[in-house]
Amino acid sequence: MSKKKRLIILCYTALCSLYLYAQPRVMGIEEMFRLADENSESIRIYKTGKEAADEQLKAAKAQRLPDINLSVSASYWGNGRLWDRDFGNATKIEMPHFGNNFALEAQQVIYAGGAINSGIELAELNKLIAELDQQKNRQDIRFLLVGYYLDLYKLKNQGYVLEKNIELTDQVIANMMARREQGTALKNDITRYELQKETLKQQLTQVKDACKILNHQLVTTLHLPRETKIIPDSTLVNIPIQTLSEQQWQDMAGKSNLTLQQTQTGVQINEQKVKQERSERLPQIALVAAEHLDGPITIEVPVLDNNFNYWYVGIGVKYNISSLFKNNRKLKQARLNVRKAQETHRLTIEQVENAVQANYTNLQTAYSDLRTQEKRVELANENYSVTNNRYQNELALLTDMLDASNAKLSADLGLVNARINVIYHYYKMKYITHTL
């Protein structure tokens, strides 16, 4: 195959790939959540944090294992000198010039005042915090995406209405021009509608630009190809919405809200820190064992050029007496941190309760707005039907017909936006309760 043909095939393949990537992609909310779980960089960061917390827990449990130390050394010994107490009568002492040392020591802590167990408990709580952080970040990302998605849906719907209004305005201008040729319309009337058309076109451009921004934010967060054009699922407005009372939402928040679980875990973490500070004031007891092989034997004069082996087992007790008067402030600080964590938890309960109540009220308001918009659509449809009938019988002007069409389009737009608002506040309620 010639280089020219290969180049043509390569270019064709690249163009086809670009075309495929640039194709609109209809995406529902659940699919968007799935892609976020798989691709979101933020979720991946918190997942790594959880893995680090797992290793921290393993390291804390490893403190229960014995400490074993091994040392081996070889050395060159110089000759020694021996003096009287007044440093007189110096005598040279011949030394064996090769020295060796071997030591194997083991220690198993059997009591540390609860420090080891407390450290393990603290690591387990830190692991729980990492898991809660990961879950909360997942909820944050999902709610962020829902906001982008619903805004994009609204803008797409708004763009559709603007395009329809531009088409209707073109019809009005064409009709006005025809009437002007007949001498029944003024140039000012045409200019007014042309100005309206330019205003609508400007609004449509702004809507399309806003759609590009939201689409880019969605694509970036989901780590999709940059050329992907996301189209919201048109069946979104028909999704079933769970109807619950305010108290049921409050109960759900009390069980599922991750911030509440984080602050409660924070209380437990500070309680473990109090235990750790207390353990500093208690003795440590350990089983010890050692094996030594040393040479030469320098405690004799002349020095013995021999290896000396000895071993021992026993119990060691270590007690830091100074902790009795040094650790008081740290212990008091740890207790104050517990109280602060408890107060933070109570404050969080209040904040979550207020957030549930406020958004529940907003959800009810959104339902009320939806009913109003449904009535508005009903009236707009009736007005359109009556005006259309009169127009067909030449009892109404084209402008009356266009006004009725605009009112119908505006009502339809308001109805879709009202449904989107209901869906938004429903998802926000799920976000507040962290059941998204």
CORTATA-V542700 format. One record per pair of residues at least 12 apart in sequence whose ideal C-beta (glycine too) atoms are under 8 Angstrom apart, sorted by the first residue. I is the first residue (numbers start at 1). J is the second residue. D is the distance in Angstrom with one decimal. If there is no record, write none. Layout:
I;J;D / I;J;D
This chain:
18;227;6.6 / 21;225;4.5 / 21;227;4.3 / 21;228;6.4 / 22;227;4.4 / 22;228;7.7 / 22;229;6.8 / 23;229;7.4 / 24;229;4.6 / 24;230;7.7 / 24;231;4.8 / 25;224;7.8 / 25;228;5.6 / 25;229;6.6 / 25;230;5.7 / 25;231;6.5 / 26;231;4.7 / 26;232;7.8 / 26;233;5.9 / 27;230;5.3 / 27;231;7.0 / 27;232;7.1 / 27;233;6.7 / 28;233;4.3 / 28;235;7.8 / 28;236;7.4 / 29;146;6.7 / 29;149;6.4 / 29;233;7.6 / 29;236;7.1 / 29;239;8.0 / 32;145;5.5 / 32;149;6.3 / 32;218;7.6 / 32;222;6.8 / 33;142;5.6 / 33;145;7.4 / 35;222;4.5 / 35;223;7.8 / 35;224;7.2 / 36;138;7.9 / 36;141;5.4 / 36;142;6.4 / 36;145;5.9 / 36;221;6.7 / 36;222;6.0 / 37;138;7.0 / 39;222;5.7 / 39;223;3.7 / 39;224;7.7 / 40;141;5.4 / 40;221;6.3 / 40;222;7.3 / 40;223;7.3 / 41;223;7.3 / 42;137;5.8 / 42;140;7.9 / 42;141;5.8 / 43;134;7.3 / 43;137;6.1 / 43;138;5.8 / 43;141;6.1 / 45;137;8.0 / 46;130;7.5 / 46;133;5.6 / 46;134;4.0 / 46;137;4.6 / 46;138;7.8 / 47;134;6.0 / 49;130;5.1 / 49;133;6.5 / 49;134;7.0 / 50;127;7.3 / 50;130;4.4 / 50;131;5.7 / 50;133;7.8 / 50;134;5.2 / 52;130;7.3 / 53;123;7.6 / 53;126;5.4 / 53;127;4.1 / 53;129;7.5 / 53;130;3.7 / 53;131;7.7 / 54;127;6.2 / 56;123;5.1 / 56;126;6.2 / 56;127;7.1 / 57;120;7.3 / 57;123;4.2 / 57;124;5.9 / 57;126;7.6 / 57;127;5.1 / 59;123;7.4 / 60;116;8.0 / 60;119;4.9 / 60;120;4.6 / 60;122;7.3 / 60;123;3.7 / 61;120;5.7 / 61;123;7.7 / 63;116;5.0 / 63;119;6.2 / 63;120;7.6 / 64;109;8.0 / 64;116;6.0 / 64;120;7.9 / 66;106;5.5 / 66;107;6.3 / 66;108;4.1 / 67;106;7.0 / 67;107;4.7 / 67;108;7.7 / 67;109;8.0 / 68;104;7.6 / 68;105;7.3 / 68;106;4.8 / 68;107;7.9 / 69;103;7.5 / 69;104;7.5 / 69;105;4.8 / 69;106;7.7 / 70;103;7.3 / 70;104;5.4 / 70;105;8.0 / 71;101;7.0 / 71;102;7.4 / 71;103;4.7 / 72;101;7.1 / 72;102;5.3 / 72;103;7.9 / 73;100;7.1 / 73;101;4.6 / 74;98;7.3 / 74;99;7.1 / 74;100;5.4 / 74;101;8.0 / 75;98;7.8 / 75;99;4.2 / 75;100;7.5 / 75;101;7.6 / 76;97;5.7 / 76;98;7.0 / 76;99;7.3 / 77;95;4.8 / 77;96;6.4 / 77;97;5.3 / 77;98;7.1 / 77;99;4.8 / 77;296;7.2 / 78;95;6.7 / 78;97;7.6 / 79;92;6.0 / 79;93;6.3 / 79;94;6.0 / 79;95;5.1 / 80;92;7.7 / 80;93;3.9 / 80;95;5.3 / 80;303;7.3 / 81;93;6.4 / 82;301;6.8 / 93;301;6.5 / 93;302;6.5 / 93;303;6.9 / 94;302;6.9 / 94;303;7.8 / 95;296;7.3 / 95;303;5.5 / 96;295;7.9 / 96;296;4.6 / 96;303;6.5 / 96;305;3.9 / 99;295;6.5 / 99;296;6.3 / 100;293;7.5 / 100;294;7.2 / 100;295;5.2 / 100;307;7.3 / 101;292;7.9 / 101;293;7.5 / 101;294;5.3 / 101;295;7.9 / 102;291;7.9 / 102;292;6.9 / 102;293;4.1 / 102;294;7.5 / 103;290;6.9 / 103;291;7.3 / 103;292;5.0 / 103;293;7.8 / 104;290;6.7 / 104;291;4.4 / 104;292;7.8 / 105;288;7.4 / 105;289;7.4 / 105;290;4.4 / 105;291;7.8 / 106;288;7.1 / 106;289;4.8 / 106;290;7.2 / 107;286;5.0 / 107;287;7.0 / 107;288;5.0 / 107;289;7.8 / 107;316;7.1 / 108;286;6.0 / 108;287;4.6 / 108;288;8.0 / 109;284;6.4 / 109;285;7.4 / 109;286;4.6 / 110;285;5.5 / 110;286;6.2 / 110;287;6.1 / 111;283;7.5 / 111;284;6.7 / 111;285;4.2 / 112;279;6.4 / 112;282;7.7 / 112;284;4.8 / 112;285;7.8 / 113;278;7.0 / 113;279;3.5 / 113;280;7.3 / 113;281;7.3 / 113;282;3.0 / 113;283;7.0 / 113;284;6.8 / 114;275;5.7 / 114;278;7.4 / 114;279;4.9 / 114;282;7.5 / 115;276;6.0 / 115;279;3.9 / 115;280;7.5 / 115;284;7.9 / 118;272;5.2 / 118;275;4.3 / 118;276;4.9 / 118;279;6.3 / 119;276;7.0 / 121;272;5.1 / 121;275;7.9 / 122;269;6.4 / 122;272;4.5 / 122;273;7.1 / 122;276;7.2 / 125;265;5.7 / 125;268;5.5 / 125;269;4.8 / 125;272;6.6 / 126;269;7.2 / 128;265;5.5 / 129;262;6.5 / 129;265;5.6 / 129;266;7.7 / 129;269;7.4 / 132;258;5.2 / 132;261;5.5 / 132;262;5.0 / 132;265;6.8 / 133;262;7.6 / 135;258;5.5 / 135;434;7.4 / 136;258;4.3 / 136;259;7.0 / 136;262;7.3 / 136;434;7.0 / 139;258;6.8 / 139;431;6.0 / 139;434;5.1 / 139;436;5.3 / 141;221;7.1 / 142;431;7.4 / 142;436;4.9 / 143;427;6.9 / 143;428;7.1 / 143;431;4.2 / 143;436;6.1 / 144;221;7.2 / 145;218;6.7 / 145;221;6.2 / 145;222;7.6 / 146;424;7.3 / 146;427;4.9 / 146;431;7.8 / 146;436;7.7 / 147;424;7.6 / 148;214;5.2 / 148;217;5.4 / 148;218;5.1 / 148;221;7.6 / 149;218;6.8 / 149;232;6.0 / 150;232;8.0 / 150;420;5.4 / 150;423;6.6 / 150;424;5.2 / 150;427;7.9 / 151;210;8.0 / 151;214;5.7 / 152;211;6.2 / 152;214;4.5 / 152;215;6.6 / 152;218;7.1 / 152;230;7.0 / 152;232;5.8 / 153;232;4.1 / 153;236;6.3 / 153;420;6.0 / 154;416;7.8 / 154;417;5.8 / 154;420;5.6 / 155;207;5.3 / 155;210;5.4 / 155;211;5.0 / 155;214;6.9 / 156;211;6.6 / 156;231;7.6 / 156;232;6.4 / 157;413;6.1 / 157;416;5.0 / 157;417;7.0 / 158;207;5.4 / 158;413;6.6 / 159;204;6.1 / 159;207;4.6 / 159;208;6.4 / 159;211;7.0 / 161;409;5.2 / 161;410;7.1 / 161;412;7.5 / 161;413;4.6 / 162;200;5.6 / 162;203;5.7 / 162;204;4.4 / 162;207;6.4 / 163;204;6.6 / 164;405;8.0 / 164;409;5.4 / 165;200;5.4 / 165;406;6.3 / 165;409;6.7 / 166;197;6.2 / 166;200;5.0 / 166;201;6.5 / 166;204;6.9 / 168;402;5.2 / 168;405;5.8 / 168;406;6.6 / 169;193;5.8 / 169;196;5.8 / 169;197;4.5 / 169;200;6.4 / 170;197;7.1 / 171;398;7.7 / 171;402;7.0 / 172;193;5.1 / 172;398;7.0 / 172;399;6.8 / 172;402;5.6 / 173;190;6.2 / 173;193;5.1 / 173;194;6.3 / 173;197;6.9 / 175;398;5.3 / 176;189;5.4 / 176;190;4.7 / 176;193;6.2 / 177;190;6.4 / 215;228;7.9 / 215;229;6.2 / 215;230;5.5 / 218;230;5.4 / 236;420;7.8 / 236;423;6.8 / 237;416;6.3 / 237;419;4.3 / 237;420;6.9 / 237;423;7.2 / 239;423;6.8 / 241;422;6.7 / 241;423;7.1 / 241;426;5.0 / 242;426;7.5 / 246;356;7.1 / 246;357;6.6 / 246;360;4.6 / 249;356;5.2 / 249;360;5.8 / 249;429;6.0 / 249;433;6.4 / 250;353;6.4 / 250;356;5.4 / 250;357;7.8 / 252;433;4.6 / 252;435;6.4 / 253;352;5.3 / 253;353;7.5 / 253;356;5.2 / 253;432;6.3 / 253;433;4.4 / 253;434;7.8 / 254;349;8.0 / 254;352;7.9 / 256;433;5.2 / 256;434;5.0 / 256;435;5.3 / 257;352;5.2 / 257;432;7.2 / 257;433;6.0 / 257;434;5.2 / 258;434;4.7 / 259;348;5.6 / 259;352;6.7 / 259;434;7.8 / 260;345;7.3 / 260;348;5.8 / 260;349;6.5 / 260;352;6.0 / 263;341;7.0 / 263;344;5.3 / 263;345;4.0 / 263;348;4.7 / 264;345;5.7 / 266;341;4.6 / 266;344;6.7 / 266;345;7.1 / 267;338;6.6 / 267;341;4.4 / 267;342;5.4 / 267;345;5.7 / 269;341;7.5 / 270;334;6.7 / 270;337;4.5 / 270;338;4.4 / 270;340;7.8 / 270;341;4.7 / 271;338;5.6 / 273;334;4.9 / 273;337;6.8 / 274;331;7.0 / 274;334;4.4 / 274;335;5.9 / 274;338;6.1 / 276;334;7.8 / 277;327;6.2 / 277;330;5.2 / 277;331;4.5 / 277;334;4.9 / 278;331;6.6 / 280;320;6.9 / 280;323;4.8 / 280;327;5.1 / 280;330;7.8 / 281;320;8.0 / 281;323;4.9 / 281;324;6.2 / 281;327;5.6 / 281;331;7.9 / 283;317;5.7 / 283;318;6.5 / 283;319;4.1 / 284;317;7.3 / 284;318;4.6 / 284;319;7.4 / 285;315;6.6 / 285;316;7.3 / 285;317;5.5 / 285;318;7.9 / 286;315;7.3 / 286;316;5.0 / 286;318;7.6 / 287;313;7.5 / 287;314;7.7 / 287;315;6.1 / 287;316;7.8 / 288;312;7.8 / 288;313;7.0 / 288;314;5.6 / 288;315;7.1 / 288;316;4.8 / 289;311;7.5 / 289;312;7.1 / 289;313;4.4 / 289;314;7.8 / 290;311;6.2 / 290;312;5.6 / 290;313;8.0 / 291;309;7.9 / 291;311;4.5 / 292;308;7.9 / 292;309;6.9 / 292;310;5.5 / 292;311;6.9 / 293;307;5.9 / 293;308;7.4 / 293;309;4.8 / 294;307;7.0 / 294;308;5.2 / 295;307;3.9 / 295;308;6.4 / 352;432;7.0 / 355;432;5.0 / 356;429;7.3 / 356;432;5.7 / 356;433;7.1 / 359;425;6.1 / 359;428;5.4 / 359;429;5.3 / 359;432;5.9 / 360;429;6.8 / 362;425;5.1 / 362;428;7.9 / 363;422;7.2 / 363;425;4.2 / 363;426;6.5 / 363;429;6.1 / 366;418;7.1 / 366;421;4.5 / 366;422;4.5 / 366;424;7.7 / 366;425;4.9 / 367;422;6.1 / 369;418;5.0 / 369;421;6.5 / 370;415;7.6 / 370;418;4.3 / 370;419;6.2 / 370;421;7.5 / 370;422;5.5 / 372;418;7.6 / 373;411;7.1 / 373;414;4.8 / 373;415;4.4 / 373;417;7.8 / 373;418;4.1 / 374;415;6.4 / 374;418;8.0 / 376;411;4.8 / 376;414;6.4 / 376;415;7.4 / 377;408;7.9 / 377;411;4.5 / 377;412;6.3 / 377;414;7.7 / 377;415;5.0 / 379;411;7.7 / 380;404;7.8 / 380;407;4.9 / 380;408;4.6 / 380;410;7.6 / 380;411;3.8 / 380;412;7.8 / 381;408;6.4 / 381;411;7.8 / 383;404;5.4 / 383;407;6.3 / 383;408;7.6 / 384;404;4.6 / 384;405;6.6 / 384;407;7.3 / 384;408;4.6 / 387;400;5.6 / 387;401;5.7 / 387;403;7.9 / 387;404;3.9 / 388;401;6.6 / 388;404;7.1
